[in-house]
Amino acid sequence: MGVESLGFVGFGEAAFHLAKGLREAGVKRTVAFDIHVHTPGLGEKIQERARETGTALVEFSAALPAAADVIVSAVTADQAVDAAKQTAPYLTSRHVYADLNSVSPRTKEKVGEVITRSGARFVEIAVMGPIPPHLHRTPMLLGGASAPEFEDLFTPYGMRLDVVSTDQIGRAAAVKMFRSVIYKGLEALIFECVLGASQYGAEPRVFASLAENFPGIDWKKLADYMVGRVVVHGERRAREMDEVARTLEELGIEPMMAAATARRMDWAADLDLKGKFGGEFPKTYQEVLDALSKPSLVPK
């Protein structure tokens, strides 16, 4: 059984690339509702993305469930619950509502409660990698009683889906959240390492020493990649780490490392390094250090 029409709540970067990949893979129709469709600057970008993917933009929340049986929420983390509340009154038992936002397990539970009260089926999604360049083929974890149904619907289109739980909402999000302590923490650590080591030209020796203790890793290459990700996605990653910190606090664990990671990500975002590179990934961490050495970019 194919997917006739797929709806998106929010049509930012994630939804755009998913729509692009799924349309190319054979989904016949994509529809989106975004509260910023007429916001200066953001609105033009949303409309451009809609034209590129052949996605119909609707003006009201009620129009989205009317046009699609499967709806994916792809908003900012702080809007996940509000987006569900705004959509829920128009959902029925024929709908599947999937939340792929980077939020805490308890936030996923709250979204699930809102959706199931409407009679619709709820699926939590944890996106386990950058959506571009893999588009809809980015690995994702699924949770919820309707997760196997979602997997059956979208696996034929090439989506890489793994059901981690059918009896508990929040487990998929937990995998993503606590992996981020390591993954995004490593990004922040490497950035901080090269910021300091470069002042003495010590990076090659640092990388060589690390390679002795962690064989098989090209630390220079990893630094180029991870520093670039902080530059381009620092603000979003900071908010994701805020969610990680909140999750740890809910468990009674002081989020020392998660909070520090968020601070370093915010530091990069506050310097507008992304703007200095035109939103493109710098090729090396040295390019970032060179940009930071300019008088207009003095680290805080």
C-alpha positions in Angstrom: 0.0 0.0 0.0 1.5 3.3 -1.1 1.3 6.7 0.5 -1.1 8.8 -1.5 -0.5 12.1 0.4 1.9 13.1 3.1 1.5 16.1 5.3 4.1 18.2 7.2 3.6 20.4 10.2 6.4 22.9 9.6 8.3 23.0 6.3 11.9 23.9 7.4 15.1 22.1 6.4 14.2 18.7 7.7 10.7 18.6 6.1 12.0 20.0 2.8 14.6 17.3 2.4 12.3 14.6 3.5 9.7 15.8 1.0 12.3 16.0 -1.7 13.5 12.5 -1.2 10.1 10.9 -0.8 8.6 12.6 -3.8 11.6 11.3 -5.9 11.0 7.9 -4.4 7.3 7.8 -5.4 5.1 9.6 -2.8 2.4 11.1 -5.0 1.6 14.3 -3.0 3.1 16.3 -0.2 1.3 19.0 1.7 2.5 21.4 4.4 1.3 23.9 6.9 3.9 26.4 8.3 3.0 29.3 10.5 5.9 31.3 8.9 4.7 31.0 5.3 4.1 34.7 5.2 6.9 35.8 7.5 9.3 38.1 5.7 12.5 36.2 4.9 11.4 32.8 6.2 8.2 32.8 4.1 10.0 33.2 0.8 12.3 30.3 1.7 9.4 28.1 2.6 7.6 29.0 -0.7 10.7 28.3 -2.7 11.2 24.9 -1.1 7.5 24.1 -1.7 7.9 24.9 -5.4 11.0 22.8 -5.7 9.4 19.7 -4.1 5.9 20.2 -5.6 4.5 20.6 -2.1 1.2 22.3 -1.7 1.1 24.9 1.1 -2.1 25.2 3.1 -3.1 28.3 5.0 -4.8 26.7 8.1 -4.1 23.8 10.4 -7.5 22.3 9.6 -6.6 21.9 5.9 -3.6 19.7 6.6 -5.5 16.6 8.0 -8.1 17.1 5.4 -5.4 16.7 2.7 -3.3 13.9 4.2 -3.7 10.7 6.2 -0.1 10.6 7.4 1.3 13.8 9.0 4.8 14.4 10.1 5.6 17.1 12.7 8.9 18.8 11.8 9.0 22.0 13.9 11.4 23.5 16.3 11.8 21.5 19.6 10.0 24.2 21.7 7.0 24.1 19.4 6.4 20.3 19.3 3.7 20.2 21.9 2.0 23.3 20.6 2.0 22.0 17.0 0.3 18.8 18.2 -2.3 20.8 20.1 -3.0 22.9 17.1 -3.4 19.9 14.8 -5.1 17.5 17.1 -8.7 18.9 16.9 -8.8 18.1 13.2 -7.4 14.5 13.5 -9.5 11.3 13.4 -8.8 7.6 13.7 -7.7 7.5 10.0 -4.7 9.6 10.7 -1.1 8.7 11.7 0.8 11.6 13.3 4.5 11.2 13.6 6.7 13.5 15.6 10.4 13.6 14.4 11.4 16.6 16.5 14.5 16.5 18.7 12.8 16.6 22.0 13.1 14.8 25.4 11.3 11.4 25.9 8.8 13.1 28.2 8.0 15.7 25.6 7.4 12.9 23.1 5.0 11.4 25.7 3.2 14.7 26.0 2.8 14.9 22.2 1.6 11.3 22.1 -1.0 12.0 24.8 -2.3 15.0 22.8 -2.6 13.0 19.6 -4.1 9.8 21.0 -6.8 11.7 22.7 -7.9 12.8 19.2 -8.3 9.2 18.2 -5.3 9.3 15.8 -2.3 6.9 15.9 0.9 8.3 17.2 4.5 7.4 16.2 7.7 8.9 17.7 10.6 9.3 15.4 14.3 9.9 16.4 16.4 11.0 13.4 19.8 9.4 13.9 21.9 11.4 11.4 21.9 14.6 9.3 19.0 14.5 6.9 21.0 16.2 4.0 22.6 14.6 2.1 20.8 11.3 2.7 17.3 12.9 2.6 14.6 10.3 3.5 17.2 7.5 3.7 18.7 9.0 6.9 18.5 6.3 9.7 15.5 6.8 12.0 14.2 5.0 15.1 10.5 4.5 15.6 8.4 4.0 18.8 4.8 3.5 19.6 2.1 1.0 18.9 1.7 2.3 15.4 5.4 2.2 14.6 5.2 -1.1 12.7 2.5 0.4 10.5 4.6 3.5 9.8 7.6 1.2 9.0 5.4 -0.8 6.5 4.2 2.3 4.8 7.5 4.0 4.2 10.2 1.2 4.0 9.1 0.6 0.3 10.2 4.2 -0.4 13.7 3.5 0.8 13.4 4.9 4.3 15.8 3.2 6.9 13.5 2.7 9.8 14.0 0.6 13.0 11.2 0.0 15.5 12.7 0.1 19.0 9.5 0.0 21.0 5.8 -0.6 20.5 4.8 -0.4 24.2 6.7 2.7 25.3 6.8 6.2 23.9 10.1 7.9 24.6 12.6 5.1 24.1 13.6 6.2 20.6 14.0 9.7 21.8 16.2 8.5 24.7 18.5 6.7 22.3 19.0 10.0 20.4 19.2 12.2 23.4 21.9 10.2 25.3 23.9 9.5 22.1 24.1 13.3 21.8 25.9 13.6 25.1 28.8 11.8 23.3 28.3 13.0 19.7 27.7 16.7 20.2 29.9 16.7 23.2 32.8 15.5 21.0 32.1 18.3 18.5 32.3 20.9 21.3 35.5 19.2 22.8 37.3 19.1 19.4 36.4 22.7 18.6 37.6 23.8 22.0 40.8 21.7 21.6 41.8 23.3 18.3 40.9 26.8 19.5 43.6 26.4 22.2 46.1 24.1 20.5 46.3 26.3 17.4 47.7 29.2 19.5 50.8 27.1 19.8 50.7 25.2 16.5 50.2 22.1 18.6 47.3 20.5 16.7 49.4 18.0 14.7 51.0 16.6 17.8 47.7 16.5 19.6 46.1 14.6 16.8 49.1 12.2 16.6 48.9 11.5 20.3 45.1 10.9 20.1 45.6 8.5 17.2 48.0 6.4 19.3 45.3 6.0 22.0 42.3 5.8 19.6 43.7 3.9 16.6 41.7 4.0 13.4 40.5 7.6 13.7 41.8 10.3 11.5 41.6 13.1 14.1 42.5 15.9 11.6 39.7 14.8 9.3 37.3 14.4 12.2 38.2 17.9 13.5 37.5 19.4 10.0 34.1 17.7 9.9 33.0 18.3 13.5 34.0 22.0 13.7 32.2 22.6 10.4 29.0 21.1 11.9 29.2 23.4 14.9 29.6 26.4 12.5 26.6 25.5 10.4 24.3 23.9 13.0 25.5 25.4 16.3 22.3 27.1 17.3 20.1 24.1 16.5 22.5 21.8 18.2 22.5 24.1 21.3 18.8 23.8 21.6 19.0 20.0 21.2 21.5 19.9 24.0 19.2 22.0 26.1 16.7 19.2 25.6 19.3 16.6 26.6 20.0 18.7 29.8 16.3 18.9 30.5 16.0 15.1 30.1 18.9 14.5 32.5 17.4 16.9 35.0 14.0 15.1 34.8 15.9 11.9 35.8 17.6 13.6 38.7 21.0 13.8 37.0 22.9 17.1 36.9 23.7 17.8 33.2 27.2 19.1 33.6 28.5 18.0 30.3 25.3 18.6 28.3 25.1 22.2 29.6 28.7 22.9 28.8 28.2 21.5 25.2 25.2 23.8 24.7 27.3 26.8 25.9 30.0 26.1 23.3 27.4 25.7 20.6 25.7 29.0 21.5 29.1 30.7 21.6 29.6 29.7 17.9 26.1 30.8 17.0 26.5 34.1 18.7 29.5 34.9 16.6 27.4 34.2 13.5 30.1 32.0 12.0 27.4 30.4 9.9 26.8 33.8 8.3 30.5 34.3 7.7 30.5 31.1 5.6 27.3 31.9 3.8 25.6 28.8 5.4 28.1 26.5 3.7 30.3 24.1 5.5 33.9 25.2 5.9 36.3 22.7 4.3 38.7 22.7 7.3 38.8 23.8 10.9 41.7 26.1 9.9 39.3 28.2 7.8 37.2 28.6 10.9 40.2 29.7 13.0 41.2 32.1 10.3 37.7 33.6 10.4 37.9 33.9 14.1 41.2 35.8 13.9 39.6 38.7 12.0 39.0 41.8 14.1 35.2 41.6 13.5 35.2 38.2 15.1 36.6 38.2 18.6 35.7 35.2 20.7 33.6 36.0 23.7 
